[in-house]
Each structure stands twice: as C-alpha cells, then as structure tokens.
Amino acid sequence: MELTCLHNKFKFPSLPHLSRPFFKNPNPRIFPRKINILFLASASDTVVASSIKELGSKKDDEFGDLKSWMHRNGLPRCKVVLNESTSHDEKHMPVHYVAASEDLRAGDVAFSVPNSLVVTLERVLGNETVAELLTTNKLSELACLALYLMYEKKQGKKSFWYPYIRELDRQRGRGQLAVESPLLWSEEELAYLTGSPTKAEVLERAEGIKREYNELDTVWFMAGSLFQQYPYDIPTEAFPFEIFKQAFVAVQSCVVHLQKVPLAQRFALVPLGPPLLAYRSNCKAMLSAVNGAVELVVDRACKAGEPIVVWCGPQPNSKLLINYGFVDDDNSYDRLVC
C-alpha cells in the first residue's frame, strides 16, 4: 500500500469519489488513502503533547511502550506489535501503528484488551444511571470522554492512563501525513471546501461542539464524586473552548462504537485500537465486546509486519473527512449528490 503525499508544488488530480465538487484548489490537508490516518488535536492542555522534546524524553522510558504497559496491566498474549512509520515531515516524530507479529489467517483473534484497560463512560462516571442521564440530555459520550482525558492529562505521570495518553500524544493528530480533521482547519483552509455540502456539515458540527462545551459544567455538578480527585476548576474555567474542541476531535477520531453492550459502555477508547489501527471501507473486521474484553478478529489473511485493518462503518468520504481527516479512494459507501 502506498501513501500519496500532496504538496502545493505539484499539480493534483481531482479526488474521484467525493460527493460533488469537493474543492476549487488542491488542499494539502486532504489525502485519499488506503491505510490509517486518524487524527488528534495539538495543544498543551489537551490529550496531545505540547512538544516533540516532551514526547522524546528518556524519562518516559520507565513506562516502556504502550504494549509493554498493557501487558503489565493484564493484556494477554496477542498477535500484534507496534511498528513505526516515519513522517513525511522530518520535524515530526515517527508514529506507531498496529501490525501483525506473525502470519494471520481470517478468523484469528489479533488481540483481546481487557475491560480494565478500556475507557468508557461506565468507568469515567462510575454510575450507569448518571451516564444515561447525561447522554440523553445535553451532552454526548464524546464530550464526557474528552473531558475525562483532559483532566487525566493534567495529572501527568500520576495518571494510570499516562502511557496511553502519551501514545495519543505521539500521534499528535497528524497520522503519517500531517492531516487534521477539517474541524480544526482555519477559515482560509475551510475555503477549499467552498461549493461542497461538506463545508456546511463542518460548520454545523463545530457549532454542536460549542453547545456541548457550554454544558460541560453539568458533568462536574452531576458527577462531583469523580472530579473531587482533580484539584482543578470546573471545566469551563479550567479549559478554554479551543482546548476542549481539540480534545473532542481527538476523542472523535479514536472512539470505538461497541455493539450489544449497556449504554454506558457503547463508546470506548481502546488502547491498540484507533488511531493505531488502519481503517478501510472495504474491511469487515470490527472491535467487539466479548467476555469482559474488547477483541479484534481479523477478516483476512495478514502477513507478519503488515498493518492490521478494521472497518470504519458505512460512511461516505465526507464523514470520513470530518471524523478522521482522510478520504478513502476505494470507498464503496460514497455517493454522488446531484
């Protein structure tokens, strides 16, 4: 599989599967691709690290890599490894991706992450009733999960989730090609979407995130027992809107939607899951809740060292772009809007 890196100095062909004319001028933020580009935000107070120096600190070696930390905390033997992919920009650190550690056949279990290493609203709020009340009223699961990780980020190495957050930091919202969700683009960059209905979708989603930010203090007051452990102000005083927006987009690009589980467990952040997995529209492998764990059964043969791919759901390219910052040139769920 090859990645096509777009730069302004080249003449670009039009993307073949986008809904209606997608842009007037080539935008280096938009990439058709066949392997994972999932994106977090970049800011010092959210779930993304503030500097490359911080990410490369030898002091962090005491925790080992993400997979080593998971094994120490209950991850059973699995059939994957974390490999590195260099960035096209030498200023960016290499990013990790989940690859097969041995040859896999369709139907093999690649890994099984115990629930103790999965972040859900049940864990965050400690009360399924509160979780249901919050998420059926004014706040989404994504907003609650984003807020949780923002506070955990402030805990630094004291947080149990520090190695996982550090891995998300390493990704820095760029994937291999330095691309972000258009929710984080500047007004000038959004102008590339003029003429496409996707621009209106982006603006509408951004307004929704703002409304959720204005309701964040509800979480604080309804789940006060959770936030007593954090010596910080209430959410809207502790975090500016831009920081929350970045964290929200980060969680949006990483969250897994589990099936056949209670409401408070349906949205989950799974180490070894996105953004470390490759998303592909023509894949049927999904992360599933099974016997107190979240496991991945591969749907195709995979050679040792190859990226593990999963399905991103029946989403057109406009949704993939907004949610994850990429488009898929083999997306059978895309459509032309006339």
C-alpha positions in Angstrom: 0.0 0.0 0.0 1.3 3.4 -0.9 0.6 6.8 0.7 0.2 9.7 -1.7 1.7 12.9 -0.2 0.3 16.1 -1.6 2.3 19.2 -1.8 1.5 22.6 -3.2 4.3 22.4 -5.8 2.6 19.5 -7.6 -0.4 19.5 -9.9 -3.1 17.4 -8.4 -5.7 15.2 -9.9 -9.3 15.5 -8.6 -10.3 13.0 -5.9 -12.5 10.5 -7.7 -15.1 9.6 -5.1 -16.0 12.8 -3.3 -19.7 13.9 -3.1 -20.0 16.8 -5.6 -17.1 19.1 -6.5 -15.1 19.0 -3.3 -12.7 21.8 -3.7 -11.7 24.5 -6.1 -7.9 24.4 -5.3 -5.8 21.5 -4.2 -5.6 21.4 -0.4 -2.6 19.6 1.1 -4.7 18.6 4.1 -6.9 16.2 2.1 -5.5 12.8 1.3 -7.1 9.8 -0.4 -5.5 6.7 1.2 -5.8 3.1 2.0 -4.3 2.8 5.4 -4.9 4.6 8.7 -4.8 8.3 9.1 -6.6 9.1 12.3 -6.1 12.5 13.9 -5.8 14.1 17.3 -5.6 17.7 18.1 -2.5 19.6 19.2 -2.4 21.7 22.4 -0.6 21.6 25.6 -3.6 21.2 27.9 -5.4 18.5 26.0 -4.6 14.9 25.2 -1.9 15.9 22.8 1.7 16.7 23.8 2.9 20.2 23.6 6.3 19.5 22.1 8.4 16.9 20.4 11.0 17.3 23.1 8.5 16.2 25.7 7.5 13.2 23.6 11.1 12.0 23.2 12.1 12.4 26.8 14.1 9.5 28.1 12.4 9.9 31.5 9.4 8.3 29.9 11.3 5.1 29.2 10.4 3.9 32.8 6.9 3.2 31.5 8.0 1.3 28.4 5.9 1.4 25.2 2.1 1.2 25.2 2.1 -2.5 24.6 4.5 -3.3 27.4 2.4 -1.2 29.8 -0.7 -3.0 28.7 0.9 -6.4 29.3 1.9 -5.3 32.8 -1.7 -4.4 33.5 -3.5 -7.5 32.2 -3.2 -7.7 28.4 -2.9 -11.4 27.5 -0.5 -12.6 24.8 -1.6 -11.2 21.4 -0.5 -11.4 17.8 0.3 -7.8 17.1 3.3 -5.5 17.5 3.7 -1.7 17.4 5.7 -0.7 14.4 6.9 2.8 13.4 6.1 4.7 10.3 8.2 7.8 9.5 6.6 11.1 8.8 7.0 12.9 5.5 8.0 15.9 7.6 11.3 15.4 9.3 10.3 17.7 12.1 7.6 15.2 13.2 8.3 12.1 15.2 7.5 8.7 13.7 4.1 7.4 14.6 3.2 3.9 15.7 0.7 1.5 14.0 -0.5 -1.9 15.0 0.9 -4.7 12.8 0.7 -8.4 12.8 3.5 -10.1 14.8 3.0 -13.3 12.8 1.1 -14.5 9.8 -2.6 -14.3 10.5 -5.5 -16.1 8.8 -9.0 -14.8 8.5 -10.8 -15.5 11.8 -7.7 -15.2 14.0 -8.0 -13.1 17.2 -5.4 -10.4 16.8 -5.7 -9.1 20.4 -8.1 -9.0 23.3 -8.0 -5.9 25.5 -9.5 -6.5 29.0 -12.1 -4.0 30.1 -9.7 -2.8 32.8 -7.7 -1.2 30.0 -10.7 0.3 28.2 -12.1 3.8 28.9 -15.9 4.0 28.8 -18.5 6.2 30.5 -19.1 3.5 33.0 -15.5 3.8 34.1 -15.5 7.6 33.9 -18.7 8.3 35.7 -18.9 5.2 37.9 -22.6 5.2 37.6 -24.6 4.0 34.6 -27.7 6.0 35.6 -25.7 9.2 35.6 -24.2 8.3 32.3 -27.6 7.6 30.8 -29.0 10.8 32.2 -26.1 12.9 30.8 -26.0 11.4 27.4 -29.8 11.5 26.8 -30.0 15.2 27.8 -27.4 17.7 26.5 -24.1 16.0 26.4 -22.7 13.3 24.2 -20.5 10.4 25.2 -17.6 12.1 23.2 -17.8 15.2 25.3 -17.7 13.3 28.6 -14.8 11.2 27.4 -12.9 14.2 26.2 -13.4 16.0 29.5 -12.1 12.9 31.4 -8.9 12.7 29.3 -8.3 16.4 29.6 -8.3 16.1 33.4 -6.2 13.0 33.3 -3.7 14.8 31.0 -3.3 17.4 33.7 -2.4 14.6 36.2 0.7 13.8 34.1 2.6 10.7 35.2 0.3 10.3 38.2 -2.5 9.2 35.9 -2.9 5.5 35.4 -3.6 6.4 31.7 -0.4 8.3 31.2 1.2 5.7 28.8 -2.0 5.6 26.7 -2.3 9.4 26.6 1.4 9.6 25.8 0.8 7.3 22.8 -2.0 9.6 21.6 0.3 12.5 22.1 2.9 10.8 19.9 0.3 10.7 17.1 -0.1 14.5 17.5 -3.3 14.5 15.4 -1.4 14.0 12.2 -1.0 10.4 11.3 1.7 9.8 8.8 0.9 12.8 6.6 0.2 15.7 9.0 -3.5 15.9 8.3 -6.2 17.0 10.7 -10.0 16.8 10.7 -11.4 20.0 9.0 -13.0 20.8 12.3 -9.5 22.1 13.2 -8.8 23.9 10.0 -8.5 27.7 9.7 -11.1 29.8 7.9 -8.7 30.1 5.0 -8.3 26.3 4.8 -12.0 25.7 5.0 -12.4 27.9 1.9 -11.1 24.9 0.0 -14.4 23.3 0.7 -16.5 26.1 -0.8 -19.0 24.6 -3.2 -19.2 21.3 -1.3 -22.0 20.4 1.2 -19.2 19.1 3.4 -18.4 22.7 4.4 -21.8 23.2 5.9 -21.5 19.9 7.7 -18.2 21.0 9.2 -19.6 24.3 10.4 -22.7 22.6 11.9 -20.6 20.1 13.7 -18.4 22.9 15.1 -21.5 24.7 16.4 -22.5 21.5 18.1 -19.2 21.1 19.9 -19.6 24.7 21.1 -23.0 23.9 22.6 -21.6 20.9 24.4 -18.8 23.0 25.8 -21.3 25.4 27.3 -22.9 22.4 29.0 -19.7 20.8 30.4 -20.2 22.1 33.9 -23.3 19.9 34.1 -20.9 16.9 34.2 -19.0 18.4 37.0 -22.0 19.0 39.2 -23.8 15.7 38.4 -20.7 13.6 38.8 -19.0 15.6 41.5 -17.6 12.5 43.2 -15.5 11.7 40.2 -14.0 15.2 39.8 -13.1 15.5 43.5 -9.9 13.8 42.7 -8.8 16.6 40.4 -7.5 19.8 42.1 -8.7 22.0 39.2 -11.5 24.4 38.5 -14.8 23.4 36.9 -14.5 22.6 33.2 -15.3 25.9 31.5 -12.9 27.7 33.9 -10.2 25.0 33.6 -10.2 24.7 29.8 -10.7 27.3 27.1 -13.1 26.3 24.3 -10.3 25.8 21.8 -8.7 23.3 24.0 -11.9 21.4 24.5 -12.6 21.4 20.8 -9.2 19.9 20.1 -9.7 17.2 22.7 -13.2 16.5 21.4 -11.9 16.0 17.9 -9.2 13.8 19.3 -11.7 11.5 21.0 -14.0 11.5 18.0 -11.1 10.1 15.8 -10.3 7.4 18.4 -13.6 6.2 19.8 -14.9 2.7 19.1 -18.7 2.1 18.9 -19.3 -1.2 20.6 -22.4 -3.3 19.9 -24.6 -5.3 22.3 -23.3 -3.6 25.5 -25.0 -1.3 28.1 -25.4 2.3 27.1 -22.6 3.4 29.4 -20.1 1.1 27.6 -21.1 1.6 24.0 -18.5 4.3 23.3 -15.0 3.2 24.2 -11.4 4.3 23.9 -9.3 1.1 23.4 -5.5 1.1 23.6 -4.3 -0.8 20.4 -7.5 0.5 18.7 -7.7 3.7 16.7 -5.6 5.7 15.9 -3.1 2.8 15.8 -5.3 0.6 13.5 -5.7 1.1 9.8 -9.2 2.0 8.7 -10.5 0.7 5.4 -14.0 0.9 4.0 -14.0 -2.5 2.3 -13.0 -4.3 5.5 -15.5 -6.1 7.8 -13.3 -6.6 10.9 -14.6 -4.7 13.9 -13.6 -4.3 17.6 -16.2 -6.3 19.6 -17.1 -6.6 23.3 -16.6 -10.3 24.2 -16.4 -11.8 27.7 -15.1 -8.8 29.6 -12.8 -7.6 26.9 -12.7 -5.9 23.6 -11.2 -8.1 20.9 -10.4 -7.9 17.2 -10.9 -10.8 14.9 -9.3 -10.2 11.5 -11.4 -10.7 8.4 -8.5 -11.5 6.0 -5.0 -13.1 5.9 -2.3 -10.8 7.0 1.5 -11.3 6.7 3.8 -10.6 9.7 4.6 -6.9 9.7 1.6 -5.8 7.8 -0.8 -3.2 9.3 -4.0 -4.6 10.9 -7.1 -3.1 9.2 -10.6 -2.6 10.6 -13.9 -1.3 9.2 -14.8 2.3 9.7 -18.5 1.7 9.1 -20.7 2.7 6.2 -19.6 6.3 6.0 -19.2 8.4 2.8 -16.0 10.3 2.3 -17.5 13.5 3.7 -18.0 11.8 7.1 -14.6 10.1 7.0 -13.0 13.5 6.4 -14.9 15.2 9.2 -14.5 12.4 11.7 -11.0 11.2 10.9 -9.3 13.6 8.5 -9.0 11.3 5.5 -10.8 10.1 2.4 -10.8 6.6 1.0 -10.5 6.2 -2.7 -11.9 2.7 -2.6 -15.0 3.8 -0.5 -18.0 1.9 -1.8 -20.2 3.8 0.7 -19.5 7.1 -1.0 -22.1 8.6 -3.3 -22.6 11.5 -5.8 -25.1 14.1 -4.7 -26.8 15.6 -7.7 
